[in-house]
Amino acid sequence: MTMTGRRPRPVGTFATPSKPKKQRNGSWKATVRFYGVWGTTQITRFGATSGEASDRLAEAMRDFREVPRNSQITRSTTLTALAQELLAEMRADAACSAGLVEDYRREIEVSTHRRANPKTIKIDNSIGRLQIWQATAGELDRHIKQLTTLGLRRKAKQHKIILRSMMQIAVRHGALDANPIDGVAAFRRVAKPARGKMADMESLPAFRDQVRAWARGEEVPGTPAYTSGPKRDWTMVWVVDVITGTGIRPYEVFALLLDEIDLDAPVPYFDVTGTLVEVKGADNGGWVRKPTPKSENGWRRILLPQHTVEAIGEAIIDLEITRCPNPMGLLFPARNGSLRNPNNFGRIWRAARGENFAWVTPRTFRRGVATAVDRAFESPERAARQLGNTTAVAKAHYIDRPDTAPDNREILERWAKGGPQEHRQSPLETPDM
């Protein structure tokens, strides 16, 4: 007679739960075994009564997900730890630039800088303590909607993007079956005003005059006159004239190199070959010059109008007179010769614009440049090339021009005077065969 062993349990199933047993301390214990791909796992739950222990075990069986042995990511991993895993993966991926990693890190970690507000909402100090199994679609949806309610719509969108990448890691490691961000409500499209990319196209001369008055130490609306301390930085004047004459991005302004400027050419120009990105641990507040522009369309040669030529010429003469250290050969270096910190420059910008021009930002003049070029040549493509954008991006975010309706004047005039209504075939119609 042939003896046969016990039939193996099917993979991915539970055994029959044990009958709850009373412990010496008076509690009750219930156990069950799970037969998985990576071996057998015993699940144990306790309760004050036999029924409570059985109920807790049933809930544990319902929520159980097998995780590969030696996996760093489990259902009990916190979102803070999961976020660090995401950053580690991004740093190891050559396709992720240092600037992109830094953008993610700033929204994940709470800044320890002495000037930073520790209460600023980040992933770590808001939902970082949640374990993966607790980060349901409902919990993540509440977090994102809270940001939106506080008026932080842009931050809410950033958190949703980061959380999607984080939770996808949990899916890959088997800690979740599906990404809970898929269940988060979509952002409602905000209706944009029909006009308003440029609040006032005619305000540039007045703004340039005010910036010069501020640089001379005079009082401007919202900013008192200079009395003591470091003299006001005339670089503000030159930067305004460079942006308004070219439409380049602020980070591209501070990445301009002297070797890529030619004011003696028949048509003066400079080349845009790089931009600034913020990288944790780098010098000068974490800013470095990336030797490539922001986008593929950003690498370009820009021909300079006269007021921009004069501004750049004055900036170069100032470098020669002051003999400021400039090892990188920058057009606008900081006083110590390093890269100029855009955050520090932002404070100067706000002081110079005062109250009358509180709506003006460097991006405002990118819109102004695009709108001026498009109005003159009726060519969104030309404006996009000036900005270093695609035509679609330039039309959506920078050019302030209404779409022109088709020419239907003849038909409407005939209708108004009672003439016969002629049927004309639309290009979309097909003739009867």
C-alpha positions in Angstrom: 0.0 0.0 0.0 1.5 3.4 -1.1 1.5 6.1 1.5 0.8 9.6 0.3 1.7 12.8 2.1 -0.5 15.7 2.9 -1.6 17.6 -0.2 0.1 21.0 -0.4 -2.0 24.1 0.1 -2.8 26.1 -3.0 -0.5 29.2 -3.3 -2.1 32.4 -2.3 -4.7 30.9 0.1 -5.3 30.9 3.9 -5.5 27.8 6.1 -8.5 27.4 8.4 -8.2 29.9 11.3 -7.4 28.4 14.6 -9.9 28.4 17.4 -9.2 31.4 19.7 -7.2 30.4 22.8 -7.3 32.2 26.1 -3.9 33.5 27.3 -2.6 33.7 30.8 -3.2 37.5 31.0 -6.9 37.0 30.1 -6.7 38.0 26.5 -7.7 35.8 23.6 -5.4 34.8 20.7 -6.4 33.7 17.1 -4.0 32.7 14.4 -4.1 31.7 10.7 -1.4 30.7 8.1 -1.1 32.2 4.7 0.6 30.0 2.0 2.3 32.4 -0.4 4.8 32.5 -3.2 7.6 33.4 -0.8 6.7 31.0 1.9 4.3 30.6 4.8 3.3 33.6 6.9 1.5 33.3 10.3 -0.9 36.1 11.2 -1.8 36.6 14.8 -4.4 38.8 16.4 -5.5 39.3 20.1 -8.7 40.5 21.6 -10.4 40.9 25.0 -12.9 38.2 24.1 -12.9 35.2 21.8 -15.2 36.9 19.3 -13.1 40.1 19.2 -9.9 38.1 18.5 -11.7 36.3 15.7 -13.0 39.6 14.2 -9.6 41.2 14.3 -8.1 38.2 12.6 -10.8 38.3 9.9 -10.0 42.0 9.3 -6.2 41.2 9.1 -7.0 38.4 6.5 -9.1 40.9 4.5 -6.3 43.5 4.4 -3.3 41.1 4.1 -1.0 41.5 1.1 2.0 39.3 0.6 5.2 41.2 0.3 8.4 39.7 -1.2 10.9 38.6 1.4 13.6 41.2 2.2 11.6 43.9 0.5 12.2 47.4 1.9 8.7 48.6 1.1 5.8 46.9 3.0 2.3 47.9 4.0 3.6 49.3 7.3 6.2 51.6 5.6 5.5 55.2 6.3 5.0 57.8 3.5 8.1 59.6 4.8 10.2 56.5 4.2 8.4 55.9 0.9 9.2 59.5 -0.2 12.9 58.9 0.5 12.8 55.8 -1.6 11.4 57.8 -4.4 14.1 60.5 -4.1 16.8 57.7 -4.1 15.3 56.2 -7.3 15.3 59.6 -9.0 18.9 60.4 -8.1 19.9 57.0 -9.6 18.0 57.7 -12.8 20.1 59.6 -15.3 16.9 60.9 -17.0 16.0 62.9 -13.8 17.9 66.1 -13.7 19.3 67.5 -10.4 16.8 70.3 -10.6 13.8 68.0 -10.9 15.0 66.0 -7.9 15.4 69.2 -5.9 11.8 70.3 -6.9 10.5 67.0 -5.5 12.6 67.2 -2.3 11.5 70.7 -1.5 7.8 69.6 -1.5 8.6 66.4 0.6 11.0 67.6 3.3 10.6 70.4 5.8 13.3 73.0 5.3 15.8 73.4 8.2 16.9 76.9 7.0 16.7 79.5 9.7 14.5 81.7 7.6 12.1 78.9 6.5 8.7 78.6 8.2 8.6 75.2 9.8 4.8 75.2 9.5 4.9 75.3 5.7 2.9 72.3 4.5 5.1 69.5 3.1 4.4 65.8 2.7 6.6 64.9 5.7 4.8 67.1 8.2 1.3 66.6 6.9 0.7 62.9 5.8 4.3 61.6 6.3 3.3 59.5 9.4 0.7 57.5 7.5 1.6 54.0 6.7 1.1 52.8 3.2 -2.0 50.8 4.0 -3.5 53.9 5.7 -2.9 56.1 2.6 -6.2 55.4 1.0 -7.7 57.4 -1.9 -9.9 59.1 0.7 -7.0 60.2 2.9 -4.9 61.5 0.0 -8.0 63.2 -1.5 -8.6 65.0 1.8 -5.0 66.2 1.9 -5.0 67.6 -1.6 -8.4 69.3 -1.1 -7.1 70.9 2.1 -4.3 72.5 0.1 -6.7 73.7 -2.5 -9.0 75.2 0.2 -6.1 77.1 1.6 -5.5 78.6 -1.8 -2.4 76.5 -2.5 -3.7 75.0 -5.8 -0.2 74.8 -7.4 1.2 73.0 -4.3 -1.8 70.7 -4.4 -1.0 69.7 -8.0 2.6 69.2 -7.1 1.8 66.9 -4.2 -0.6 64.9 -6.3 2.2 64.3 -8.9 4.7 63.3 -6.2 2.2 61.1 -4.3 1.4 59.3 -7.6 5.1 58.4 -8.1 5.4 57.4 -4.4 2.4 55.1 -4.4 3.4 53.5 -7.7 6.6 52.3 -5.9 4.4 50.6 -3.3 2.4 48.9 -6.1 5.7 47.7 -7.7 6.8 46.2 -4.4 3.5 44.4 -3.9 2.5 46.5 -0.9 -0.6 47.7 -2.8 -2.7 46.3 -5.6 -3.6 49.6 -7.2 -2.4 53.2 -6.9 -4.8 55.1 -4.6 -4.1 58.4 -6.4 -6.2 57.0 -9.3 -9.2 57.5 -7.0 -8.4 61.1 -6.0 -10.7 63.7 -7.5 -9.4 65.5 -10.6 -8.8 69.3 -10.4 -11.6 71.4 -11.8 -10.4 73.6 -14.6 -10.3 77.2 -13.6 -11.9 79.5 -16.1 -9.4 82.0 -17.3 -10.4 85.6 -18.1 -10.9 86.3 -21.8 -8.2 88.9 -21.5 -5.5 89.6 -19.0 -2.2 88.0 -19.8 -0.9 91.5 -19.8 -2.6 93.9 -17.4 -1.2 97.0 -19.1 0.9 96.9 -22.2 1.5 100.6 -22.0 3.1 100.6 -18.5 6.6 99.6 -19.4 8.1 103.2 -19.8 6.7 104.2 -16.4 8.0 101.0 -14.8 11.5 101.5 -16.2 11.5 105.1 -14.9 10.4 104.0 -11.4 13.1 101.3 -11.3 15.8 103.9 -12.1 14.4 106.2 -9.5 14.6 103.4 -6.9 18.1 102.6 -7.9 19.1 106.2 -7.4 17.9 105.9 -3.8 14.7 107.9 -4.3 11.4 107.0 -2.7 8.9 105.1 -4.8 5.3 104.3 -3.8 5.5 101.5 -1.2 9.3 101.8 -0.7 10.9 104.6 1.3 14.0 106.4 0.1 17.5 105.0 0.8 19.0 106.3 4.0 21.8 103.8 5.1 23.3 100.4 4.5 24.5 98.9 1.2 23.7 101.0 -1.8 20.9 99.9 -4.0 21.9 97.5 -6.7 21.8 99.1 -10.2 21.7 95.6 -11.6 18.0 95.7 -11.2 17.8 98.4 -13.9 19.9 96.3 -16.3 18.0 93.1 -15.7 14.7 94.8 -16.4 16.1 96.1 -19.7 17.5 92.7 -20.7 14.2 90.9 -20.0 12.0 93.5 -21.7 14.3 93.5 -24.7 14.6 89.7 -25.1 11.8 87.9 -23.2 14.3 85.5 -21.6 13.5 83.8 -18.3 14.9 85.3 -15.1 17.0 82.2 -14.4 18.4 82.5 -17.9 19.4 86.1 -17.2 21.6 85.1 -14.3 23.2 82.3 -16.4 24.3 84.6 -19.3 28.0 84.4 -20.0 30.2 87.3 -21.2 31.8 85.0 -23.9 28.3 84.5 -25.5 27.6 88.2 -25.9 28.7 90.1 -29.0 27.8 93.8 -28.9 30.2 94.7 -31.7 28.5 92.5 -34.3 26.6 94.2 -37.1 23.5 93.2 -35.3 24.3 92.8 -31.5 23.2 89.5 -30.0 23.7 87.0 -27.2 23.2 83.2 -27.0 21.0 81.5 -24.4 22.9 78.4 -23.5 22.1 77.7 -19.9 19.9 78.4 -16.9 20.1 78.2 -13.1 18.8 75.2 -11.1 18.6 74.7 -7.3 20.4 71.7 -6.0 20.6 70.8 -2.3 24.1 71.0 -0.9 25.5 73.2 -3.6 27.2 76.6 -2.9 25.4 79.9 -3.0 22.2 78.7 -1.4 22.1 75.6 -3.6 22.1 77.3 -7.1 24.2 76.0 -9.9 24.4 76.8 -13.6 23.1 74.1 -15.9 24.9 74.3 -19.3 21.7 73.6 -21.1 18.5 75.8 -21.3 15.2 74.8 -19.6 13.7 73.2 -22.7 14.8 71.9 -26.2 13.5 75.2 -27.7 15.4 77.3 -25.2 18.8 77.2 -26.9 18.7 80.2 -29.2 20.4 83.4 -30.4 18.6 86.6 -29.6 19.1 89.8 -31.5 19.2 92.8 -29.1 17.3 96.1 -29.3 19.2 99.3 -28.5 18.0 99.7 -24.9 19.1 96.2 -24.1 22.5 96.8 -25.8 23.0 99.9 -23.7 22.1 98.0 -20.5 24.5 95.2 -21.2 27.2 97.6 -22.1 26.8 99.5 -18.8 26.9 96.2 -16.9 30.1 95.1 -18.6 31.7 98.5 -17.9 30.6 98.2 -14.2 32.4 94.8 -14.0 35.6 96.3 -15.4 35.5 99.3 -13.0 34.6 97.4 -9.8 36.9 94.5 -10.7 34.4 92.2 -9.1 35.6 88.6 -8.9 34.0 86.7 -11.7 35.6 83.2 -12.2 32.6 81.9 -14.2 32.5 84.9 -16.6 28.9 85.8 -15.8 27.2 89.0 -17.0 25.5 89.4 -13.6 27.6 87.8 -10.9 26.9 88.2 -7.2 29.2 90.5 -5.3 31.5 87.6 -4.2 31.7 86.4 -7.8 29.4 83.4 -7.4 26.0 82.9 -9.0 23.4 85.5 -8.1 20.7 83.9 -5.9 17.3 84.4 -7.7 15.5 84.4 -4.3 17.6 87.3 -3.0 17.0 89.2 -6.3 13.2 88.6 -5.9 13.3 90.7 -2.7 15.1 93.5 -4.6 12.5 93.2 -7.4 9.6 93.6 -4.9 11.2 96.7 -3.4 11.8 98.4 -6.7 8.3 97.7 -8.2 6.6 99.2 -5.1 2.8 99.4 -4.8 2.0 100.9 -8.2 3.4 97.9 -10.0 2.7 95.2 -7.5 1.3 93.1 -10.3 4.6 93.1 -12.3 6.8 90.0 -12.2 9.6 89.0 -14.5 7.2 86.7 -16.2 4.9 89.6 -16.8 7.4 91.0 -19.3 7.8 87.7 -21.0 4.1 88.0 -21.7 4.6 91.5 -22.8 7.4 90.6 -25.2 5.4 87.8 -26.7 2.3 90.0 -27.1 4.3 92.9 -28.7 5.9 90.6 -31.3 2.7 88.8 -32.1 0.8 92.1 -32.6 3.4 93.5 -34.9 3.9 90.4 -37.1 0.6 88.4 -36.4 2.9 85.4 -35.9 2.6 83.3 -32.8 5.4 81.2 -34.1 7.8 84.2 -34.2 6.8 85.1 -30.6 7.4 81.5 -29.5 10.9 81.4 -31.0 11.7 84.7 -29.2 10.7 83.1 -25.8 12.2 79.7 -26.4 8.8 78.0 -26.2 6.6 76.0 -28.5 3.9 77.8 -30.3 1.2 76.1 -28.3 2.7 77.2 -25.0 3.3 80.7 -26.2 -0.4 81.1 -27.3 -1.7 79.5 -24.1 0.4 81.4 -21.5 2.1 84.4 -23.0 0.4 85.9 -26.1 -2.6 88.2 -25.3 -4.6 88.2 -28.5 -8.2 87.1 -29.3 -8.8 84.5 -31.9 -10.2 85.9 -35.2 -13.6 84.7 -36.3 -13.9 83.5 -40.0 -15.0 86.1 -42.5 -18.8 85.8 -42.8 -19.6 89.4 -43.6 -21.2 88.8 -47.0 -23.6 86.1 -45.8 -24.7 88.2 -42.8 -25.2 91.3 -44.9 -27.4 89.4 -47.3 -29.4 88.0 -44.5 -29.9 91.5 -42.9 -31.3 92.9 -46.3 -33.6 90.0 -47.0 -31.5 88.6 -49.9 -31.6 84.9 -50.9 -29.6 82.6 -48.7 -27.0 80.8 -50.8 -25.8 77.4 -49.6 -22.1 77.1 -49.7 -20.4 73.8 -49.2 -18.3 73.5 -46.0 -14.8 72.1 -46.4 -16.0 69.4 -44.0 -18.9 68.4 -46.2 -18.6 65.7 -48.9 -20.4 66.2 -52.2 -23.2 63.9 -53.1 -22.2 61.2 -55.5 
